[in-house]
Amino acid sequence: MVHGLRHLRLCAVNIDGVMLGDSFSPVIHHFLVSRGCAYTAEVERSIFSRPRAVAGRLLAEAVGEAVGVPMTGEEALEAYFEERARHVAAYPVRVNDGGIELVRGLRRLGLRTVCYGGLDESHFDAFLGEHAGLFDGPGYICTDAFRPGLHEIATEYFGLKHDQVLVIDDVATVAETARSLGMPFIGHPSHFEHSFQRRLMREAGVRYLVDSLHAVDEELLRSVDAEAAAGTVWPL
């Protein structure tokens, strides 16, 4: 395939919140608020896109501080995933509008593509398995053991420099890591009414925020590619 971009070689696309609808923000919000916790930007920031064990500990600590009820991280995770199962039974997980078209467009420009997230590969297989051919090996990377995993995806899995990898994610702390590494980033923050991610992304200096995956078109990708080549993907 003739490469259509000057600098970028790979796009790493987050699974939950980008390829799939956001099935985590509503559950985390309900988990905390229903137990008497104040849901703030800092609480959200501290929990999102953390390794599972860390997120469980933080959820337990938040509940303990709010209502004085001791809870272990393991207990918090068990309760959280029970609530999430009920949530997705009522509001099934679906591929986001424009998600498949996004990956096809990336590939038309010559980029390799990979999907990543904190759940194991069975999650990818269940919802994106029929489209696995649109992603380059390994196709899906579970980053729970090394979240957010951007350095590892670029260097260990694909042998690329940080600035050759475009990241599309819905979480601001991932954007902060991308900025620290000099990685191009497009934010797709949640539409959940209580989400702070859009605000946190702006505070992190994210230049490109999209409400729809259809907005990640060739014009935007060529702009990001040019900035990556010039080393100006993030404001000074």
Secondary structure as GFF3:
##gff-version 3
##sequence-region A 1 236
A	DSSP	beta_strand	10	14	.	.	.	ID=ss1
A	DSSP	alpha_helix	25	33	.	.	.	ID=ss2
A	DSSP	alpha_helix	41	47	.	.	.	ID=ss3
A	DSSP	alpha_helix	52	67	.	.	.	ID=ss4
A	DSSP	alpha_helix	73	90	.	.	.	ID=ss5
A	DSSP	alpha_helix	99	108	.	.	.	ID=ss6
A	DSSP	beta_strand	112	117	.	.	.	ID=ss7
A	DSSP	alpha_helix	121	128	.	.	.	ID=ss8
A	DSSP	three_ten_helix	129	134	.	.	.	ID=ss9
A	DSSP	beta_strand	140	142	.	.	.	ID=ss10
A	DSSP	three_ten_helix	144	146	.	.	.	ID=ss11
A	DSSP	alpha_helix	150	151	.	.	.	ID=ss12
A	DSSP	pi_helix	152	157	.	.	.	ID=ss13
A	DSSP	three_ten_helix	162	164	.	.	.	ID=ss14
A	DSSP	beta_strand	165	169	.	.	.	ID=ss15
A	DSSP	alpha_helix	172	181	.	.	.	ID=ss16
A	DSSP	beta_strand	185	187	.	.	.	ID=ss17
A	DSSP	alpha_helix	197	203	.	.	.	ID=ss18
A	DSSP	three_ten_helix	213	215	.	.	.	ID=ss19
A	DSSP	alpha_helix	218	230	.	.	.	ID=ss20
###
